[in-house]
């Protein structure tokens, strides 16, 4: 039984996100690695590093190759990553055209580029959900914006305000996050190609042409050099994920407080039963937003630890990203979906604002 709350048999009902989970599914990750290998082989043929006919034959085999996953698991325990054994398996399948496979590239090129292909899919999902949430928050404000609720500062009643005032504190950051994500995507969804020590020397004089060809095939941006040890883009990205969930955590915390008995400014339909107190309606989705915000906030520091790569390649710092980024993206996707759902479940009342 998995202990990951995002895929747990029952906790996954609260934390899980089917669409985000599918993007990180192992078969999809392998497919991305094979896309990278096939694109590299085709690029080698196009620039003349290997005969184009040979590259075309090899790429066709790579694109439909079905690797032995059990062997990759055993090899990962030995090598620290699956790529060396994946390349071995591919070369066995390609046979006489094996010299067109992986020559001059390194494992990190494959895994990092496969990661950026995954983030391309994740970012498209997040962009769609940010847009949907913005619409839902606007609709919520249209319905209840004029309702008077109590403005509260430092947890104490202050002066009455319109609900629109509080809701604007939720919606404005969401629009800003959508703009930040659009701006950040090219620096995250980018090709990694540096060869064994990151200088592209093993790719020969056609290195830049190979990189350009690969980036075009894969639909990625093409940085001028490898970023094997320069992980600031991913750290910025992790920070943005935490900003997104932090904004939604603030929204969730507000709604929890507004739904308190005795405050009664918000009613939430369809959730939150208690095993011992059937009269209760717990604000489960709002609480989830707070939990996910705190989860992502704790992960950002770990991504910053992963910035510290020793010299020209790190196994330790690099592997830390594998543990953290998938969880952060899944938490963010779930948070956006939960916030969108919550908007449809809320009824805003005047509560005790008049008292």
C-alpha positions as CSV (number, residue, x, y, z in Angstrom):
1,X,0.0,0.0,0.0
2,X,1.4,3.4,-0.9
3,X,2.1,6.0,1.8
4,X,2.0,8.9,-0.6
5,X,-1.2,10.8,0.2
6,X,-1.6,11.9,-3.4
7,X,-2.1,8.3,-4.5
8,X,-3.2,6.6,-1.3
9,X,-6.3,4.4,-1.6
10,X,-8.5,6.7,0.5
11,X,-6.4,9.7,1.4
12,X,-6.0,10.2,-2.4
13,X,-9.7,11.0,-2.4
14,X,-8.9,14.2,-0.6
15,X,-5.3,15.0,-1.8
16,X,-5.2,13.3,-5.2
17,X,-5.6,14.9,-8.6
18,X,-6.2,12.5,-11.4
19,X,-5.0,14.7,-14.2
20,X,-1.8,15.8,-12.5
21,X,-1.1,12.2,-11.4
22,X,-1.5,11.0,-15.0
23,X,1.2,13.5,-16.1
24,X,3.7,12.0,-13.7
25,X,2.7,8.4,-14.4
26,X,5.9,6.2,-15.0
27,X,4.9,5.2,-18.5
28,X,4.6,8.8,-19.4
29,X,8.0,9.6,-18.0
30,X,9.5,6.7,-20.0
31,X,7.8,8.0,-23.1
32,X,9.4,11.4,-22.6
33,X,12.8,9.9,-22.2
34,X,12.3,8.0,-25.4
35,X,11.2,11.2,-27.2
36,X,14.4,12.8,-26.1
37,X,16.5,9.9,-27.3
38,X,14.7,9.8,-30.6
39,X,14.9,13.5,-31.1
40,X,18.7,13.4,-30.4
41,X,19.2,10.6,-32.9
42,X,17.2,12.4,-35.6
43,X,19.2,15.5,-35.0
44,X,22.5,13.6,-35.4
45,X,21.3,12.5,-38.8
46,X,20.1,15.9,-39.9
47,X,23.4,17.6,-39.1
48,X,25.5,14.8,-40.6
49,X,27.1,13.4,-37.5
50,X,25.8,10.0,-38.5
51,X,24.2,8.9,-41.8
52,X,20.6,10.2,-41.9
53,X,19.2,6.9,-43.1
54,X,20.8,5.2,-40.1
55,X,19.5,7.9,-37.7
56,X,16.0,7.6,-39.2
57,X,15.9,3.8,-38.7
58,X,17.2,4.0,-35.2
59,X,14.8,6.8,-34.2
60,X,11.8,4.8,-35.5
61,X,12.9,1.9,-33.2
62,X,13.4,4.2,-30.2
63,X,9.9,5.8,-30.6
64,X,8.1,2.5,-30.2
65,X,10.5,0.8,-27.8
66,X,9.0,-0.9,-24.8
67,X,11.7,-1.1,-22.1
68,X,12.0,-3.7,-19.4
69,X,10.9,-1.7,-16.3
70,X,12.1,-4.3,-13.8
71,X,15.6,-4.1,-15.3
72,X,15.5,-0.3,-15.0
73,X,14.5,-0.6,-11.4
74,X,17.5,-2.9,-10.7
75,X,19.8,-0.7,-12.7
76,X,18.6,2.4,-10.8
77,X,19.6,0.8,-7.6
78,X,23.1,0.2,-9.0
79,X,23.6,3.3,-11.2
80,X,21.6,5.8,-9.3
81,X,19.3,6.5,-12.3
82,X,17.6,4.5,-15.1
83,X,19.2,6.0,-18.2
84,X,22.4,3.9,-18.6
85,X,20.3,0.7,-18.7
86,X,17.6,2.3,-20.8
87,X,20.3,3.2,-23.4
88,X,21.7,-0.3,-23.2
89,X,18.3,-1.8,-23.9
90,X,17.7,0.7,-26.8
91,X,21.0,-0.1,-28.4
92,X,20.2,-3.8,-28.2
93,X,16.9,-3.2,-29.9
94,X,18.4,-0.9,-32.6
95,X,21.2,-3.4,-33.4
96,X,23.5,-2.4,-36.2
97,X,22.4,1.3,-36.0
98,X,23.4,1.6,-32.3
99,X,26.1,4.2,-33.0
100,X,23.2,6.6,-33.7
101,X,22.0,6.2,-30.1
102,X,23.0,8.6,-27.3
103,X,26.5,9.1,-28.6
104,X,27.9,12.3,-27.0
105,X,24.9,12.9,-24.7
106,X,24.7,12.2,-21.0
107,X,22.1,10.8,-18.6
108,X,21.3,14.2,-17.2
109,X,20.5,15.5,-20.6
110,X,17.8,12.9,-21.0
111,X,16.3,13.1,-17.5
112,X,16.3,16.9,-17.3
113,X,14.8,17.3,-20.8
114,X,12.2,14.6,-19.9
115,X,11.4,16.6,-16.8
116,X,10.9,19.8,-18.8
117,X,8.5,17.9,-21.1
118,X,6.6,16.9,-18.0
119,X,6.5,20.4,-16.7
120,X,5.2,21.6,-20.1
121,X,2.2,19.4,-19.5
122,X,1.8,20.4,-15.9
123,X,2.1,24.1,-16.7
124,X,-0.6,23.8,-19.3
125,X,-2.9,22.2,-16.7
126,X,-2.1,24.9,-14.1
127,X,-2.7,27.7,-16.6
128,X,-6.1,26.3,-17.5
129,X,-7.0,26.0,-13.8
130,X,-5.8,29.4,-12.9
131,X,-8.0,30.8,-15.7
132,X,-11.0,28.7,-14.5
133,X,-10.5,29.8,-10.9
134,X,-10.3,33.5,-12.0
135,X,-13.6,33.1,-13.7
136,X,-15.2,31.4,-10.7
137,X,-14.0,34.1,-8.3
138,X,-15.4,36.7,-10.6
139,X,-18.7,34.9,-10.7
140,X,-18.7,34.6,-6.9
141,X,-18.0,38.3,-6.5
142,X,-20.8,39.1,-9.0
143,X,-23.2,37.0,-6.9
144,X,-22.3,38.3,-3.5
145,X,-20.0,41.3,-3.9
146,X,-22.4,43.8,-2.3
147,X,-23.2,41.6,0.8
148,X,-21.9,43.3,3.9
149,X,-19.7,41.2,6.2
150,X,-17.5,42.3,9.1
151,X,-14.0,43.4,8.3
152,X,-11.6,41.9,10.7
153,X,-8.1,43.0,11.6
154,X,-5.9,40.9,13.8
155,X,-8.8,38.5,14.3
156,X,-11.0,41.2,15.8
157,X,-14.1,42.8,14.4
158,X,-13.2,46.2,12.8
159,X,-15.8,47.8,10.4
160,X,-18.3,46.3,7.9
161,X,-17.0,45.8,4.4
162,X,-18.5,44.5,1.2
163,X,-17.7,40.8,0.4
164,X,-16.1,42.0,-2.8
165,X,-13.4,43.7,-0.8
166,X,-12.3,40.4,0.8
167,X,-12.7,38.4,-2.4
168,X,-10.4,40.8,-4.2
169,X,-7.7,39.7,-1.9
170,X,-8.2,36.2,-3.3
171,X,-8.7,37.0,-7.0
172,X,-6.0,39.6,-7.7
173,X,-3.1,37.3,-6.8
174,X,-4.5,34.5,-8.9
175,X,-4.4,36.7,-12.0
176,X,-0.8,37.8,-11.1
177,X,0.2,34.1,-10.7
178,X,-1.1,33.3,-14.2
179,X,1.0,36.1,-15.6
180,X,4.1,34.9,-13.6
181,X,3.6,31.4,-14.9
182,X,3.4,32.5,-18.5
183,X,6.6,34.5,-18.1
184,X,8.5,31.7,-16.3
185,X,7.5,28.9,-18.6
186,X,10.3,29.4,-21.3
187,X,13.0,29.3,-18.6
188,X,11.6,26.0,-17.2
189,X,10.4,24.3,-20.4
190,X,13.8,24.2,-22.0
191,X,16.2,21.7,-23.5
192,X,19.0,20.3,-21.5
193,X,22.0,19.3,-23.7
194,X,25.6,19.5,-22.4
195,X,27.2,16.1,-22.7
196,X,29.3,14.5,-20.0
197,X,30.7,17.7,-18.4
198,X,28.2,20.2,-19.7
199,X,30.4,21.9,-22.4
200,X,28.9,20.1,-25.4
201,X,32.4,19.1,-26.5
202,X,31.5,15.5,-27.1
203,X,28.8,16.6,-29.6
204,X,31.4,18.0,-31.9
205,X,31.3,21.2,-34.0
206,X,27.6,20.7,-34.8
207,X,26.6,20.9,-31.1
208,X,24.5,24.0,-31.3
209,X,22.8,22.8,-34.5
210,X,21.9,19.6,-32.7
211,X,20.5,21.5,-29.8
212,X,18.4,23.7,-32.0
213,X,17.1,20.8,-34.0
214,X,16.2,18.9,-30.8
215,X,14.4,21.9,-29.2
216,X,12.3,22.4,-32.3
217,X,11.3,18.7,-32.4
218,X,10.4,18.7,-28.7
219,X,8.7,22.1,-28.6
220,X,11.1,23.4,-26.0
221,X,13.1,26.6,-25.6
222,X,16.7,26.3,-26.5
223,X,19.1,27.9,-24.0
224,X,22.6,28.8,-25.2
225,X,24.3,26.4,-22.9
226,X,23.6,23.5,-20.6
227,X,22.2,24.1,-17.1
228,X,23.3,20.9,-15.4
229,X,24.4,22.7,-12.2
230,X,22.3,25.9,-12.7
231,X,19.0,25.0,-11.1
232,X,17.8,28.6,-10.3
233,X,15.0,28.3,-12.9
234,X,13.6,25.3,-11.1
235,X,13.9,27.0,-7.8
236,X,12.0,30.0,-9.1
237,X,9.4,27.6,-10.4
238,X,9.0,25.9,-7.0
239,X,8.7,29.3,-5.4
240,X,5.9,30.2,-7.8
241,X,4.1,26.9,-7.0
242,X,4.3,27.8,-3.3
243,X,3.0,31.4,-4.0
244,X,0.0,29.9,-5.8
245,X,-0.9,27.5,-3.0
246,X,-0.1,30.2,-0.4
247,X,-2.7,32.5,-2.1
248,X,-5.2,29.7,-2.0
249,X,-4.3,28.9,1.5
250,X,-5.2,32.4,2.5
251,X,-8.5,32.1,0.8
252,X,-9.1,28.8,2.5
253,X,-8.2,30.2,5.9
254,X,-10.6,33.1,5.4
255,X,-13.4,30.8,4.4
256,X,-12.8,28.6,7.4
257,X,-13.1,31.6,9.7
258,X,-16.1,33.0,7.9
259,X,-17.9,29.7,8.2
260,X,-17.4,29.4,12.0
261,X,-20.5,29.0,14.1
262,X,-21.3,32.3,15.6
263,X,-19.8,34.2,12.6
264,X,-21.8,32.5,9.9
265,X,-20.8,34.7,7.0
266,X,-20.4,31.8,4.7
267,X,-22.2,28.5,4.3
268,X,-20.5,25.7,2.4
269,X,-22.7,23.0,0.8
270,X,-21.9,19.4,0.3
271,X,-19.3,18.4,2.8
272,X,-17.6,17.9,6.1
273,X,-19.5,15.3,8.0
274,X,-18.4,14.2,11.5
275,X,-18.5,10.6,12.8
276,X,-19.4,11.8,16.3
277,X,-21.3,15.0,15.8
278,X,-23.8,14.7,12.9
279,X,-24.8,18.3,13.2
280,X,-21.4,19.6,12.1
281,X,-20.5,20.7,8.6
282,X,-16.7,20.9,8.5
283,X,-15.1,23.2,5.9
284,X,-13.0,20.4,4.4
285,X,-12.1,21.9,1.1
286,X,-11.1,25.2,2.7
287,X,-9.0,23.4,5.3
288,X,-7.4,21.4,2.4
289,X,-6.2,24.7,0.8
290,X,-4.5,25.6,4.1
291,X,-2.8,22.2,4.4
292,X,-1.5,22.2,0.8
293,X,-0.2,25.8,1.2
294,X,1.8,24.7,4.2
295,X,3.0,21.6,2.5
296,X,4.4,23.5,-0.5
297,X,5.9,26.1,1.7
298,X,8.0,23.5,3.5
299,X,9.2,22.0,0.2
300,X,10.6,25.3,-1.1
301,X,13.5,25.1,1.3
302,X,14.4,21.6,0.0
303,X,14.4,22.8,-3.6
304,X,16.8,25.6,-2.5
305,X,19.0,22.9,-0.9
306,X,19.0,21.3,-4.4
307,X,20.7,24.4,-5.8
308,X,24.0,23.3,-4.2
309,X,25.6,21.2,-6.9
310,X,29.2,20.3,-6.4
311,X,31.5,21.2,-9.3
312,X,30.1,20.0,-12.7
313,X,27.6,17.3,-11.7
314,X,25.8,16.3,-8.6
315,X,23.9,13.1,-7.8
316,X,22.7,14.1,-4.4
317,X,21.3,17.6,-5.1
318,X,19.9,16.5,-8.4
319,X,18.0,13.5,-7.0
320,X,16.5,15.7,-4.3
321,X,14.5,17.5,-7.0
322,X,13.0,14.1,-8.1
323,X,11.5,13.7,-4.7
324,X,10.1,17.2,-4.3
325,X,9.0,18.7,-7.6
326,X,6.4,16.1,-8.5
327,X,4.7,16.5,-5.1
328,X,4.7,20.2,-5.3
329,X,3.1,20.2,-8.8
330,X,0.4,17.7,-7.6
331,X,-0.3,19.8,-4.5
332,X,-0.7,22.9,-6.6
333,X,-3.0,21.3,-9.2
334,X,-5.2,19.9,-6.4
335,X,-5.3,23.2,-4.6
336,X,-6.5,25.0,-7.8
337,X,-9.1,22.4,-8.4
338,X,-10.3,22.5,-4.8
339,X,-10.5,26.3,-4.8
340,X,-12.5,26.2,-8.0
341,X,-14.9,23.7,-6.4
342,X,-15.2,25.7,-3.3
343,X,-16.3,28.8,-5.2
344,X,-19.4,26.8,-6.4
345,X,-20.2,25.6,-2.9
346,X,-20.2,29.0,-1.1
347,X,-23.2,31.0,-0.1
348,X,-22.3,34.4,1.5
349,X,-24.6,35.9,4.1
350,X,-24.3,39.0,6.1
351,X,-23.6,37.0,9.2
352,X,-23.3,39.2,12.2
353,X,-22.0,42.3,10.3
354,X,-25.0,44.3,11.4
355,X,-24.5,43.6,15.1
